[in-house]
Amino acid sequence: MTWGIIYLCLGMTIMLRNQYNPFADPVITIFILMISVGVYFVKLVMDIVSNYLKIWEVSYHTVHKVDVSEINKLDKEYGMRVLVKNL
């Protein structure tokens, strides 16, 4: 990411110093279309690879239901212990 930011700043500096308007360039639409298609295919490939390797998969066996009333009871008891200890 750092190199990307450095190249972005370098490119913007070059365009500003040369007073270049990228929106007046007739090739900009083709360039944006090529980038969009490339990003789409890279995302498609990464989705396939991540599904094959089971990356970013939510395991429902590790998800536990939590009773909020039990948390409140524990928090209240712990708070009381801290208060008594500090007295």
N, CA, C and O atoms as a CHARMM CRD file, in Angstrom:
* protein
*
  348
    1    1 MET  N      0.81700  -1.18600   0.00000 PROA 1      0.00000
    2    1 MET  CA     0.00000   0.00000   0.00000 PROA 1      0.00000
    3    1 MET  C      0.86600   1.25700   0.00000 PROA 1      0.00000
    4    1 MET  O      0.51900   2.27000  -0.60800 PROA 1      0.00000
    5    2 THR  N      1.98200   1.17000   0.68400 PROA 2      0.00000
    6    2 THR  CA     2.85000   2.34600   0.74400 PROA 2      0.00000
    7    2 THR  C      3.37200   2.70700  -0.63800 PROA 2      0.00000
    8    2 THR  O      3.38500   3.87900  -1.01600 PROA 2      0.00000
    9    3 TRP  N      3.80200   1.70100  -1.39100 PROA 3      0.00000
   10    3 TRP  CA     4.29700   1.96600  -2.73800 PROA 3      0.00000
   11    3 TRP  C      3.19600   2.51300  -3.63000 PROA 3      0.00000
   12    3 TRP  O      3.45100   3.37300  -4.47200 PROA 3      0.00000
   13    4 GLY  N      1.97300   2.02300  -3.45300 PROA 4      0.00000
   14    4 GLY  CA     0.85200   2.54600  -4.22100 PROA 4      0.00000
   15    4 GLY  C      0.60600   4.01200  -3.93600 PROA 4      0.00000
   16    4 GLY  O      0.34800   4.79200  -4.85300 PROA 4      0.00000
   17    5 ILE  N      0.68200   4.39600  -2.66300 PROA 5      0.00000
   18    5 ILE  CA     0.48700   5.80100  -2.29400 PROA 5      0.00000
   19    5 ILE  C      1.62100   6.65600  -2.84100 PROA 5      0.00000
   20    5 ILE  O      1.39200   7.76900  -3.31500 PROA 5      0.00000
   21    6 ILE  N      2.84100   6.13900  -2.77600 PROA 6      0.00000
   22    6 ILE  CA     3.99300   6.89400  -3.31000 PROA 6      0.00000
   23    6 ILE  C      3.83300   7.11000  -4.80300 PROA 6      0.00000
   24    6 ILE  O      4.04500   8.22000  -5.29300 PROA 6      0.00000
   25    7 TYR  N      3.45700   6.05300  -5.54600 PROA 7      0.00000
   26    7 TYR  CA     3.26800   6.19700  -7.00200 PROA 7      0.00000
   27    7 TYR  C      2.10200   7.11700  -7.32100 PROA 7      0.00000
   28    7 TYR  O      2.16200   7.85800  -8.30200 PROA 7      0.00000
   29    8 LEU  N      1.04200   7.09000  -6.52000 PROA 8      0.00000
   30    8 LEU  CA    -0.09000   7.98700  -6.73500 PROA 8      0.00000
   31    8 LEU  C      0.34700   9.44000  -6.56100 PROA 8      0.00000
   32    8 LEU  O      0.01600  10.29400  -7.38400 PROA 8      0.00000
   33    9 CYS  N      1.09100   9.71800  -5.49000 PROA 9      0.00000
   34    9 CYS  CA     1.57600  11.09100  -5.25900 PROA 9      0.00000
   35    9 CYS  C      2.54000  11.53000  -6.35400 PROA 9      0.00000
   36    9 CYS  O      2.49600  12.67700  -6.80100 PROA 9      0.00000
   37   10 LEU  N      3.40100  10.63100  -6.78200 PROA 10     0.00000
   38   10 LEU  CA     4.33900  10.95800  -7.85000 PROA 10     0.00000
   39   10 LEU  C      3.59800  11.25900  -9.14800 PROA 10     0.00000
   40   10 LEU  O      3.92000  12.22800  -9.83600 PROA 10     0.00000
   41   11 GLY  N      2.61200  10.44000  -9.48500 PROA 11     0.00000
   42   11 GLY  CA     1.83100  10.67600 -10.70500 PROA 11     0.00000
   43   11 GLY  C      1.04400  11.97300 -10.64600 PROA 11     0.00000
   44   11 GLY  O      0.98800  12.71600 -11.62500 PROA 11     0.00000
   45   12 MET  N      0.43000  12.24800  -9.48600 PROA 12     0.00000
   46   12 MET  CA    -0.32300  13.49700  -9.35500 PROA 12     0.00000
   47   12 MET  C      0.60700  14.70300  -9.46500 PROA 12     0.00000
   48   12 MET  O      0.24900  15.71300 -10.07000 PROA 12     0.00000
   49   13 THR  N      1.80000  14.59900  -8.88100 PROA 13     0.00000
   50   13 THR  CA     2.76700  15.69500  -8.96300 PROA 13     0.00000
   51   13 THR  C      3.18400  15.94100 -10.41200 PROA 13     0.00000
   52   13 THR  O      3.27800  17.08600 -10.85300 PROA 13     0.00000
   53   14 ILE  N      3.43300  14.85700 -11.14600 PROA 14     0.00000
   54   14 ILE  CA     3.82500  15.00000 -12.55700 PROA 14     0.00000
   55   14 ILE  C      2.70800  15.65100 -13.35900 PROA 14     0.00000
   56   14 ILE  O      2.96500  16.53600 -14.17500 PROA 14     0.00000
   57   15 MET  N      1.46300  15.21800 -13.13300 PROA 15     0.00000
   58   15 MET  CA     0.34300  15.78900 -13.89000 PROA 15     0.00000
   59   15 MET  C      0.13200  17.26700 -13.54100 PROA 15     0.00000
   60   15 MET  O     -0.15400  18.07700 -14.42300 PROA 15     0.00000
   61   16 LEU  N      0.27300  17.61900 -12.25400 PROA 16     0.00000
   62   16 LEU  CA     0.08200  19.01800 -11.86500 PROA 16     0.00000
   63   16 LEU  C      1.17600  19.91500 -12.41300 PROA 16     0.00000
   64   16 LEU  O      0.89000  21.02800 -12.85300 PROA 16     0.00000
   65   17 ARG  N      2.42000  19.46000 -12.39600 PROA 17     0.00000
   66   17 ARG  CA     3.52500  20.28800 -12.89300 PROA 17     0.00000
   67   17 ARG  C      3.46000  20.48100 -14.40300 PROA 17     0.00000
   68   17 ARG  O      3.88500  21.51700 -14.91500 PROA 17     0.00000
   69   18 ASN  N      2.93000  19.49000 -15.11800 PROA 18     0.00000
   70   18 ASN  CA     2.80500  19.60000 -16.57500 PROA 18     0.00000
   71   18 ASN  C      1.45300  20.15300 -17.00200 PROA 18     0.00000
   72   18 ASN  O      1.17700  20.24200 -18.19900 PROA 18     0.00000
   73   19 GLN  N      0.59700  20.53000 -16.03900 PROA 19     0.00000
   74   19 GLN  CA    -0.74000  21.05400 -16.29200 PROA 19     0.00000
   75   19 GLN  C     -1.52300  20.11900 -17.21400 PROA 19     0.00000
   76   19 GLN  O     -2.14400  20.54600 -18.18800 PROA 19     0.00000
   77   20 TYR  N     -1.47100  18.83300 -16.87200 PROA 20     0.00000
   78   20 TYR  CA    -2.14000  17.80600 -17.67200 PROA 20     0.00000
   79   20 TYR  C     -3.53800  17.57600 -17.11900 PROA 20     0.00000
   80   20 TYR  O     -3.71300  17.40400 -15.91300 PROA 20     0.00000
   81   21 ASN  N     -4.53500  17.57400 -18.00300 PROA 21     0.00000
   82   21 ASN  CA    -5.90900  17.31700 -17.61400 PROA 21     0.00000
   83   21 ASN  C     -6.27000  15.89200 -18.07000 PROA 21     0.00000
   84   21 ASN  O     -6.48600  15.67100 -19.26200 PROA 21     0.00000
   85   22 PRO  N     -6.34000  14.91900 -17.13500 PROA 22     0.00000
   86   22 PRO  CA    -6.62800  13.54800 -17.55200 PROA 22     0.00000
   87   22 PRO  C     -8.04100  13.36800 -18.10500 PROA 22     0.00000
   88   22 PRO  O     -8.29400  12.41700 -18.84400 PROA 22     0.00000
   89   23 PHE  N     -8.95600  14.25900 -17.76200 PROA 23     0.00000
   90   23 PHE  CA   -10.32800  14.13000 -18.24500 PROA 23     0.00000
   91   23 PHE  C    -10.49300  14.60600 -19.68300 PROA 23     0.00000
   92   23 PHE  O    -11.51200  14.32300 -20.31300 PROA 23     0.00000
   93   24 ALA  N     -9.51700  15.31700 -20.20300 PROA 24     0.00000
   94   24 ALA  CA    -9.54500  15.74200 -21.60300 PROA 24     0.00000
   95   24 ALA  C     -8.93800  14.68300 -22.50900 PROA 24     0.00000
   96   24 ALA  O     -8.99500  14.81000 -23.73200 PROA 24     0.00000
   97   25 ASP  N     -8.35900  13.64500 -21.92800 PROA 25     0.00000
   98   25 ASP  CA    -7.73500  12.57400 -22.70200 PROA 25     0.00000
   99   25 ASP  C     -8.81700  11.63200 -23.22800 PROA 25     0.00000
  100   25 ASP  O     -9.62100  11.13400 -22.44000 PROA 25     0.00000
  101   26 PRO  N     -8.86000  11.37400 -24.54000 PROA 26     0.00000
  102   26 PRO  CA    -9.91500  10.50500 -25.08700 PROA 26     0.00000
  103   26 PRO  C     -9.73900   9.02300 -24.70300 PROA 26     0.00000
  104   26 PRO  O    -10.67300   8.23700 -24.85600 PROA 26     0.00000
  105   27 VAL  N     -8.58700   8.64800 -24.22200 PROA 27     0.00000
  106   27 VAL  CA    -8.33200   7.24200 -23.88500 PROA 27     0.00000
  107   27 VAL  C     -8.76700   6.92500 -22.44900 PROA 27     0.00000
  108   27 VAL  O     -8.74400   5.76100 -22.04900 PROA 27     0.00000
  109   28 ILE  N     -9.16200   7.94200 -21.66600 PROA 28     0.00000
  110   28 ILE  CA    -9.48400   7.71900 -20.26000 PROA 28     0.00000
  111   28 ILE  C    -10.64900   6.75000 -20.08200 PROA 28     0.00000
  112   28 ILE  O    -10.65900   5.97500 -19.12500 PROA 28     0.00000
  113   29 THR  N    -11.63000   6.77700 -20.98400 PROA 29     0.00000
  114   29 THR  CA   -12.76800   5.85700 -20.84100 PROA 29     0.00000
  115   29 THR  C    -12.32800   4.41300 -21.06100 PROA 29     0.00000
  116   29 THR  O    -12.78700   3.51200 -20.35800 PROA 29     0.00000
  117   30 ILE  N    -11.45100   4.18800 -22.02300 PROA 30     0.00000
  118   30 ILE  CA   -10.93900   2.83800 -22.26700 PROA 30     0.00000
  119   30 ILE  C    -10.09200   2.38500 -21.07900 PROA 30     0.00000
  120   30 ILE  O    -10.16500   1.22600 -20.66900 PROA 30     0.00000
  121   31 PHE  N     -9.29600   3.28700 -20.53200 PROA 31     0.00000
  122   31 PHE  CA    -8.45700   2.96900 -19.38200 PROA 31     0.00000
  123   31 PHE  C     -9.31300   2.59400 -18.16800 PROA 31     0.00000
  124   31 PHE  O     -9.02900   1.59900 -17.50100 PROA 31     0.00000
  125   32 ILE  N    -10.34600   3.37000 -17.87800 PROA 32     0.00000
  126   32 ILE  CA   -11.23300   3.07200 -16.75200 PROA 32     0.00000
  127   32 ILE  C    -11.95900   1.74800 -16.97500 PROA 32     0.00000
  128   32 ILE  O    -12.12900   0.97200 -16.03400 PROA 32     0.00000
  129   33 LEU  N    -12.38900   1.48000 -18.20700 PROA 33     0.00000
  130   33 LEU  CA   -13.05100   0.21400 -18.53300 PROA 33     0.00000
  131   33 LEU  C    -12.10100  -0.96900 -18.32900 PROA 33     0.00000
  132   33 LEU  O    -12.49800  -1.99400 -17.77500 PROA 33     0.00000
  133   34 MET  N    -10.84700  -0.82900 -18.77600 PROA 34     0.00000
  134   34 MET  CA    -9.86200  -1.90400 -18.59600 PROA 34     0.00000
  135   34 MET  C     -9.60300  -2.17000 -17.11800 PROA 34     0.00000
  136   34 MET  O     -9.52500  -3.32800 -16.70800 PROA 34     0.00000
  137   35 ILE  N     -9.47000  -1.13100 -16.31900 PROA 35     0.00000
  138   35 ILE  CA    -9.23900  -1.29300 -14.87600 PROA 35     0.00000
  139   35 ILE  C    -10.44000  -1.97000 -14.23000 PROA 35     0.00000
  140   35 ILE  O    -10.27100  -2.86200 -13.39900 PROA 35     0.00000
  141   36 SER  N    -11.65200  -1.55800 -14.60200 PROA 36     0.00000
  142   36 SER  CA   -12.86100  -2.14500 -14.01400 PROA 36     0.00000
  143   36 SER  C    -12.98400  -3.62300 -14.34300 PROA 36     0.00000
  144   36 SER  O    -13.31300  -4.42200 -13.46600 PROA 36     0.00000
  145   37 VAL  N    -12.73000  -3.99600 -15.57800 PROA 37     0.00000
  146   37 VAL  CA   -12.79000  -5.40700 -15.97300 PROA 37     0.00000
  147   37 VAL  C    -11.70500  -6.20100 -15.25700 PROA 37     0.00000
  148   37 VAL  O    -11.95300  -7.31900 -14.80800 PROA 37     0.00000
  149   38 GLY  N    -10.51700  -5.64300 -15.14600 PROA 38     0.00000
  150   38 GLY  CA    -9.43300  -6.32600 -14.44100 PROA 38     0.00000
  151   38 GLY  C     -9.75400  -6.55300 -12.98400 PROA 38     0.00000
  152   38 GLY  O     -9.50200  -7.63200 -12.45000 PROA 38     0.00000
  153   39 VAL  N    -10.31400  -5.53700 -12.33100 PROA 39     0.00000
  154   39 VAL  CA   -10.68700  -5.67200 -10.92500 PROA 39     0.00000
  155   39 VAL  C    -11.76800  -6.72900 -10.75900 PROA 39     0.00000
  156   39 VAL  O    -11.73200  -7.51100  -9.80900 PROA 39     0.00000
  157   40 TYR  N    -12.73400  -6.75800 -11.68000 PROA 40     0.00000
  158   40 TYR  CA   -13.81000  -7.74200 -11.60500 PROA 40     0.00000
  159   40 TYR  C    -13.24600  -9.16600 -11.68300 PROA 40     0.00000
  160   40 TYR  O    -13.63000 -10.03000 -10.89400 PROA 40     0.00000
  161   41 PHE  N    -12.33900  -9.40800 -12.62800 PROA 41     0.00000
  162   41 PHE  CA   -11.78800 -10.75200 -12.77900 PROA 41     0.00000
  163   41 PHE  C    -10.87300 -11.14100 -11.61800 PROA 41     0.00000
  164   41 PHE  O    -10.86700 -12.29700 -11.19400 PROA 41     0.00000
  165   42 VAL  N    -10.11100 -10.19500 -11.11000 PROA 42     0.00000
  166   42 VAL  CA    -9.25700 -10.49900  -9.95400 PROA 42     0.00000
  167   42 VAL  C    -10.12300 -10.82600  -8.73800 PROA 42     0.00000
  168   42 VAL  O     -9.80000 -11.74200  -7.98200 PROA 42     0.00000
  169   43 LYS  N    -11.21500 -10.09300  -8.54200 PROA 43     0.00000
  170   43 LYS  CA   -12.12200 -10.38200  -7.42500 PROA 43     0.00000
  171   43 LYS  C    -12.76900 -11.75100  -7.60800 PROA 43     0.00000
  172   43 LYS  O    -12.91300 -12.50300  -6.64400 PROA 43     0.00000
  173   44 LEU  N    -13.15500 -12.07500  -8.82700 PROA 44     0.00000
  174   44 LEU  CA   -13.75200 -13.38200  -9.10700 PROA 44     0.00000
  175   44 LEU  C    -12.77200 -14.51400  -8.79100 PROA 44     0.00000
  176   44 LEU  O    -13.15200 -15.51400  -8.18200 PROA 44     0.00000
  177   45 VAL  N    -11.52600 -14.35900  -9.20000 PROA 45     0.00000
  178   45 VAL  CA   -10.51100 -15.37200  -8.93000 PROA 45     0.00000
  179   45 VAL  C    -10.24300 -15.48200  -7.43000 PROA 45     0.00000
  180   45 VAL  O    -10.11100 -16.58600  -6.90300 PROA 45     0.00000
  181   46 MET  N    -10.16400 -14.35200  -6.74900 PROA 46     0.00000
  182   46 MET  CA    -9.92200 -14.38000  -5.30100 PROA 46     0.00000
  183   46 MET  C    -11.08900 -15.01100  -4.54600 PROA 46     0.00000
  184   46 MET  O    -10.86900 -15.71300  -3.55900 PROA 46     0.00000
  185   47 ASP  N    -12.31500 -14.77900  -4.98600 PROA 47     0.00000
  186   47 ASP  CA   -13.47400 -15.43100  -4.36500 PROA 47     0.00000
  187   47 ASP  C    -13.40800 -16.94000  -4.54100 PROA 47     0.00000
  188   47 ASP  O    -13.68600 -17.68600  -3.60300 PROA 47     0.00000
  189   48 ILE  N    -13.04400 -17.39400  -5.73400 PROA 48     0.00000
  190   48 ILE  CA   -12.93900 -18.83300  -5.99500 PROA 48     0.00000
  191   48 ILE  C    -11.83600 -19.44500  -5.14100 PROA 48     0.00000
  192   48 ILE  O    -12.02900 -20.50800  -4.55000 PROA 48     0.00000
  193   49 VAL  N    -10.68900 -18.78800  -5.07000 PROA 49     0.00000
  194   49 VAL  CA    -9.56700 -19.30000  -4.27700 PROA 49     0.00000
  195   49 VAL  C     -9.92000 -19.32400  -2.79400 PROA 49     0.00000
  196   49 VAL  O     -9.61300 -20.29300  -2.09900 PROA 49     0.00000
  197   50 SER  N    -10.56800 -18.25800  -2.30100 PROA 50     0.00000
  198   50 SER  CA   -10.91300 -18.22300  -0.88000 PROA 50     0.00000
  199   50 SER  C    -11.96700 -19.26700  -0.53400 PROA 50     0.00000
  200   50 SER  O    -11.94000 -19.82100   0.56500 PROA 50     0.00000
  201   51 ASN  N    -12.89000 -19.54600  -1.44300 PROA 51     0.00000
  202   51 ASN  CA   -13.87300 -20.60100  -1.18400 PROA 51     0.00000
  203   51 ASN  C    -13.21900 -21.98000  -1.22500 PROA 51     0.00000
  204   51 ASN  O    -13.59300 -22.86500  -0.45600 PROA 51     0.00000
  205   52 TYR  N    -12.25100 -22.16700  -2.11200 PROA 52     0.00000
  206   52 TYR  CA   -11.56100 -23.45200  -2.22000 PROA 52     0.00000
  207   52 TYR  C    -10.71300 -23.71600  -0.97600 PROA 52     0.00000
  208   52 TYR  O    -10.68500 -24.83800  -0.47100 PROA 52     0.00000
  209   53 LEU  N    -10.02500 -22.68900  -0.48500 PROA 53     0.00000
  210   53 LEU  CA    -9.16700 -22.83500   0.68800 PROA 53     0.00000
  211   53 LEU  C     -9.92400 -22.66500   1.99800 PROA 53     0.00000
  212   53 LEU  O     -9.34700 -22.82900   3.07200 PROA 53     0.00000
  213   54 LYS  N    -11.19700 -22.34200   1.91900 PROA 54     0.00000
  214   54 LYS  CA   -12.06400 -22.13500   3.09100 PROA 54     0.00000
  215   54 LYS  C    -11.54000 -21.00200   3.97900 PROA 54     0.00000
  216   54 LYS  O    -11.52700 -21.10400   5.20600 PROA 54     0.00000
  217   55 ILE  N    -11.11300 -19.92900   3.32800 PROA 55     0.00000
  218   55 ILE  CA   -10.68200 -18.72900   4.03800 PROA 55     0.00000
  219   55 ILE  C    -11.90800 -17.84500   4.22600 PROA 55     0.00000
  220   55 ILE  O    -12.77500 -17.79100   3.35300 PROA 55     0.00000
  221   56 TRP  N    -11.98200 -17.17000   5.32900 PROA 56     0.00000
  222   56 TRP  CA   -13.07600 -16.26500   5.66900 PROA 56     0.00000
  223   56 TRP  C    -14.41200 -16.99100   5.72800 PROA 56     0.00000
  224   56 TRP  O    -15.44200 -16.44000   5.34000 PROA 56     0.00000
  225   57 GLU  N    -14.39400 -18.20200   6.20300 PROA 57     0.00000
  226   57 GLU  CA   -15.63200 -18.94600   6.34400 PROA 57     0.00000
  227   57 GLU  C    -16.06400 -18.90300   7.80300 PROA 57     0.00000
  228   57 GLU  O    -15.26100 -19.15600   8.70000 PROA 57     0.00000
  229   58 VAL  N    -17.31700 -18.58500   8.03700 PROA 58     0.00000
  230   58 VAL  CA   -17.82800 -18.51700   9.40100 PROA 58     0.00000
  231   58 VAL  C    -18.18900 -19.92500   9.83200 PROA 58     0.00000
  232   58 VAL  O    -18.97400 -20.60900   9.17600 PROA 58     0.00000
  233   59 SER  N    -17.61200 -20.34400  10.93000 PROA 59     0.00000
  234   59 SER  CA   -17.91000 -21.65300  11.48200 PROA 59     0.00000
  235   59 SER  C    -19.00300 -21.48700  12.52800 PROA 59     0.00000
  236   59 SER  O    -18.80200 -20.80900  13.53600 PROA 59     0.00000
  237   60 TYR  N    -20.14400 -22.09500  12.29600 PROA 60     0.00000
  238   60 TYR  CA   -21.26500 -21.94300  13.20600 PROA 60     0.00000
  239   60 TYR  C    -21.10100 -22.80400  14.45500 PROA 60     0.00000
  240   60 TYR  O    -21.87000 -22.66700  15.40600 PROA 60     0.00000
  241   61 HSD  N    -20.11600 -23.68200  14.46100 PROA 61     0.00000
  242   61 HSD  CA   -19.87300 -24.50300  15.64000 PROA 61     0.00000
  243   61 HSD  C    -19.17800 -23.70300  16.74400 PROA 61     0.00000
  244   61 HSD  O    -19.30700 -24.02900  17.92400 PROA 61     0.00000
  245   62 THR  N    -18.44900 -22.66400  16.36200 PROA 62     0.00000
  246   62 THR  CA   -17.72800 -21.88100  17.36000 PROA 62     0.00000
  247   62 THR  C    -18.53600 -20.68700  17.85200 PROA 62     0.00000
  248   62 THR  O    -18.14300 -20.02600  18.81300 PROA 62     0.00000
  249   63 VAL  N    -19.65400 -20.40800  17.20600 PROA 63     0.00000
  250   63 VAL  CA   -20.47600 -19.27800  17.61000 PROA 63     0.00000
  251   63 VAL  C    -21.38800 -19.74300  18.73900 PROA 63     0.00000
  252   63 VAL  O    -22.13600 -20.70700  18.58500 PROA 63     0.00000
  253   64 HSD  N    -21.32100 -19.05300  19.87200 PROA 64     0.00000
  254   64 HSD  CA   -22.13000 -19.40100  21.03600 PROA 64     0.00000
  255   64 HSD  C    -23.17000 -18.32400  21.26700 PROA 64     0.00000
  256   64 HSD  O    -22.92000 -17.13700  21.05800 PROA 64     0.00000
  257   65 LYS  N    -24.32400 -18.75300  21.69700 PROA 65     0.00000
  258   65 LYS  CA   -25.33800 -17.77900  22.06700 PROA 65     0.00000
  259   65 LYS  C    -25.03400 -17.30100  23.48000 PROA 65     0.00000
  260   65 LYS  O    -24.73300 -18.10000  24.36700 PROA 65     0.00000
  261   66 VAL  N    -25.11300 -16.00500  23.67700 PROA 66     0.00000
  262   66 VAL  CA   -24.76200 -15.41100  24.95300 PROA 66     0.00000
  263   66 VAL  C    -26.03100 -14.84900  25.58600 PROA 66     0.00000
  264   66 VAL  O    -26.79400 -14.12400  24.94800 PROA 66     0.00000
  265   67 ASP  N    -26.23600 -15.19700  26.84200 PROA 67     0.00000
  266   67 ASP  CA   -27.36500 -14.65500  27.59200 PROA 67     0.00000
  267   67 ASP  C    -26.91700 -13.34000  28.22300 PROA 67     0.00000
  268   67 ASP  O    -26.05300 -13.32400  29.10100 PROA 67     0.00000
  269   68 VAL  N    -27.50600 -12.25000  27.77300 PROA 68     0.00000
  270   68 VAL  CA   -27.08500 -10.92800  28.21600 PROA 68     0.00000
  271   68 VAL  C    -27.35400 -10.74300  29.70000 PROA 68     0.00000
  272   68 VAL  O    -26.60400 -10.04000  30.37600 PROA 68     0.00000
  273   69 SER  N    -28.41000 -11.36100  30.22200 PROA 69     0.00000
  274   69 SER  CA   -28.70400 -11.20300  31.65300 PROA 69     0.00000
  275   69 SER  C    -27.58600 -11.80500  32.50400 PROA 69     0.00000
  276   69 SER  O    -27.29000 -11.28500  33.58000 PROA 69     0.00000
  277   70 GLU  N    -26.95800 -12.89400  32.04000 PROA 70     0.00000
  278   70 GLU  CA   -25.84300 -13.48300  32.77200 PROA 70     0.00000
  279   70 GLU  C    -24.62800 -12.54700  32.76000 PROA 70     0.00000
  280   70 GLU  O    -23.91300 -12.43800  33.75600 PROA 70     0.00000
  281   71 ILE  N    -24.40500 -11.89200  31.65900 PROA 71     0.00000
  282   71 ILE  CA   -23.28400 -10.94900  31.59000 PROA 71     0.00000
  283   71 ILE  C    -23.51700  -9.80400  32.55500 PROA 71     0.00000
  284   71 ILE  O    -22.59600  -9.38100  33.25400 PROA 71     0.00000
  285   72 ASN  N    -24.73900  -9.29900  32.59900 PROA 72     0.00000
  286   72 ASN  CA   -25.03900  -8.19900  33.51600 PROA 72     0.00000
  287   72 ASN  C    -24.85000  -8.61700  34.97200 PROA 72     0.00000
  288   72 ASN  O    -24.35700  -7.83500  35.78500 PROA 72     0.00000
  289   73 LYS  N    -25.24900  -9.87100  35.30900 PROA 73     0.00000
  290   73 LYS  CA   -25.06600 -10.35400  36.67800 PROA 73     0.00000
  291   73 LYS  C    -23.58000 -10.44000  37.02600 PROA 73     0.00000
  292   73 LYS  O    -23.15500 -10.02300  38.10400 PROA 73     0.00000
  293   74 LEU  N    -22.79300 -10.99200  36.08500 PROA 74     0.00000
  294   74 LEU  CA   -21.35600 -11.11000  36.33100 PROA 74     0.00000
  295   74 LEU  C    -20.71700  -9.73800  36.46000 PROA 74     0.00000
  296   74 LEU  O    -19.85700  -9.53000  37.31700 PROA 74     0.00000
  297   75 ASP  N    -21.12700  -8.80800  35.62300 PROA 75     0.00000
  298   75 ASP  CA   -20.56700  -7.46800  35.67800 PROA 75     0.00000
  299   75 ASP  C    -20.90900  -6.80000  37.00200 PROA 75     0.00000
  300   75 ASP  O    -20.07100  -6.12400  37.60000 PROA 75     0.00000
  301   76 LYS  N    -22.13900  -6.99100  37.45700 PROA 76     0.00000
  302   76 LYS  CA   -22.55000  -6.38600  38.72000 PROA 76     0.00000
  303   76 LYS  C    -21.76200  -6.99700  39.87700 PROA 76     0.00000
  304   76 LYS  O    -21.31700  -6.27300  40.76800 PROA 76     0.00000
  305   77 GLU  N    -21.58100  -8.32900  39.87600 PROA 77     0.00000
  306   77 GLU  CA   -20.83400  -8.99100  40.94700 PROA 77     0.00000
  307   77 GLU  C    -19.37100  -8.56200  40.93500 PROA 77     0.00000
  308   77 GLU  O    -18.78200  -8.32100  41.98800 PROA 77     0.00000
  309   78 TYR  N    -18.78600  -8.46800  39.74500 PROA 78     0.00000
  310   78 TYR  CA   -17.38900  -8.05100  39.65200 PROA 78     0.00000
  311   78 TYR  C    -17.24000  -6.61100  40.13100 PROA 78     0.00000
  312   78 TYR  O    -16.29200  -6.28900  40.84700 PROA 78     0.00000
  313   79 GLY  N    -18.16300  -5.75500  39.74300 PROA 79     0.00000
  314   79 GLY  CA   -18.11600  -4.36900  40.19000 PROA 79     0.00000
  315   79 GLY  C    -18.22400  -4.25600  41.68600 PROA 79     0.00000
  316   79 GLY  O    -17.56200  -3.41500  42.29300 PROA 79     0.00000
  317   80 MET  N    -19.06100  -5.10300  42.30700 PROA 80     0.00000
  318   80 MET  CA   -19.19600  -5.07700  43.74800 PROA 80     0.00000
  319   80 MET  C    -17.91200  -5.55800  44.41400 PROA 80     0.00000
  320   80 MET  O    -17.50300  -5.01400  45.44000 PROA 80     0.00000
  321   81 ARG  N    -17.26000  -6.59800  43.82300 PROA 81     0.00000
  322   81 ARG  CA   -16.00300  -7.10200  44.39900 PROA 81     0.00000
  323   81 ARG  C    -14.92000  -6.03000  44.33200 PROA 81     0.00000
  324   81 ARG  O    -14.15200  -5.86700  45.28000 PROA 81     0.00000
  325   82 VAL  N    -14.85400  -5.30200  43.22800 PROA 82     0.00000
  326   82 VAL  CA   -13.85200  -4.25100  43.08500 PROA 82     0.00000
  327   82 VAL  C    -14.13800  -3.13700  44.08000 PROA 82     0.00000
  328   82 VAL  O    -13.21500  -2.59000  44.68300 PROA 82     0.00000
  329   83 LEU  N    -15.41400  -2.79800  44.25600 PROA 83     0.00000
  330   83 LEU  CA   -15.77800  -1.74800  45.18000 PROA 83     0.00000
  331   83 LEU  C    -15.42100  -2.14200  46.62000 PROA 83     0.00000
  332   83 LEU  O    -14.87700  -1.32500  47.36300 PROA 83     0.00000
  333   84 VAL  N    -15.72200  -3.38400  47.01800 PROA 84     0.00000
  334   84 VAL  CA   -15.41400  -3.85800  48.38000 PROA 84     0.00000
  335   84 VAL  C    -13.90500  -3.91800  48.56900 PROA 84     0.00000
  336   84 VAL  O    -13.40200  -3.55400  49.63100 PROA 84     0.00000
  337   85 LYS  N    -13.17600  -4.37400  47.55000 PROA 85     0.00000
  338   85 LYS  CA   -11.72000  -4.48100  47.65700 PROA 85     0.00000
  339   85 LYS  C    -11.08500  -3.09900  47.83500 PROA 85     0.00000
  340   85 LYS  O    -10.11500  -2.95700  48.57900 PROA 85     0.00000
  341   86 ASN  N    -11.61900  -2.09100  47.16800 PROA 86     0.00000
  342   86 ASN  CA   -11.04800  -0.74500  47.25400 PROA 86     0.00000
  343   86 ASN  C    -11.37900  -0.05500  48.56700 PROA 86     0.00000
  344   86 ASN  O    -10.71200   0.91300  48.93300 PROA 86     0.00000
  345   87 LEU  N    -12.40400  -0.53300  49.29300 PROA 87     0.00000
  346   87 LEU  CA   -12.74800   0.08600  50.57600 PROA 87     0.00000
  347   87 LEU  C    -11.77400  -0.40700  51.58200 PROA 87     0.00000
  348   87 LEU  O    -11.85000  -0.02900  52.75100 PROA 87     0.00000
